[in-house]
Amino acid sequence: MEVTLEIKGEKALSILETLKSIRGITVKKIDKSKEIQLTDLAKAYQETQLAEDGKIKLKTFDQLIDEV
């Protein structure tokens, strides 16, 4: 079974070290570029949720093109 954990905060490293010490648990590292992509995707999803809830207003396509 494969499980993905997201641990935030100052205790993340100690939790990771504890997990590594348990027999049968393998810790895989995610390369930085993939981690950045996943973080960006999560932020985009959160913005979409906020927009759907009416809490923020997203830019139009024309506004995005004008920025370039």
C-alpha positions in Angstrom: 0.0 0.0 0.0 1.3 3.5 -0.9 0.4 6.4 1.3 1.2 10.1 0.8 1.5 12.4 3.8 1.6 16.2 3.8 3.2 17.3 7.1 3.4 21.0 7.8 5.1 22.8 10.6 8.3 22.5 12.6 7.7 18.9 13.6 7.8 17.6 10.0 11.4 16.6 10.1 11.2 14.8 13.4 8.1 12.9 12.1 9.9 12.0 8.9 12.9 10.7 10.9 10.6 8.6 13.1 8.8 7.1 10.0 12.2 6.3 8.5 13.2 4.3 11.6 10.2 2.0 11.4 10.9 -1.3 9.6 8.9 -1.8 6.5 8.5 1.9 5.7 10.3 3.4 2.8 10.4 7.2 2.3 10.5 8.4 -1.2 11.7 11.9 -2.1 9.9 14.0 -4.6 12.1 16.0 -6.9 11.9 19.8 -6.4 10.3 20.5 -9.8 7.5 18.0 -9.2 7.0 19.4 -5.7 6.7 23.0 -7.1 4.2 21.8 -9.7 2.1 20.1 -7.1 2.2 23.2 -4.9 1.1 25.4 -7.8 -1.7 23.0 -8.7 -2.9 23.0 -5.1 -2.9 26.8 -5.1 -4.8 26.9 -8.4 -7.4 24.5 -7.0 -7.8 26.7 -3.8 -8.3 29.8 -5.9 -10.9 28.0 -8.0 -12.8 27.0 -4.9 -12.7 30.6 -3.5 -13.9 31.9 -6.9 -16.8 29.4 -7.0 -17.7 30.5 -3.4 -17.7 34.1 -4.5 -14.9 35.1 -2.2 -12.5 36.2 -4.9 -12.8 37.4 -8.5 -10.6 35.7 -11.1 -9.0 37.7 -14.0 -10.6 37.4 -17.4 -8.7 35.8 -20.3 -8.1 39.3 -21.8 -6.7 40.6 -18.5 -4.2 37.7 -18.5 -3.2 38.3 -22.1 -2.6 42.0 -21.3 -0.1 41.0 -18.5 2.1 39.3 -21.0 
